Amino acid sequence: MAVGRAADLAAKVDVLEITVIRINIGELRMRSIKDWENRKAWRGDYDAFDARQQTVLRWMQNHARHQLTHYDGIIDQLVGSSR
């Protein structure tokens, strides 16, 4: 049963069409840092000014995935359909 569900999910993933809204790299960096600061501001426990480049790159990847695609909706559909 689980093997059949996994195969069904894999087939759905194979035909996914993912589009990404294109923005320039500087805009992506700025938006990513701003988003991170907004999420953490209420806790007061992190200052993006001190973030390492590798950390900012990870924020940029996350921002692109969650804000510039329909990633979250796709995951919700796939997870819901695989249950």
Secondary structure, DSSP 8 states (H G I E B T S, - for coil): -HHHHHHHHHHHHHT---------HHHHHHHHHHHHHHHHHTTT---GGG--HHHHHHHHHHHHHHHSSSHHHHHHHHHHHT-
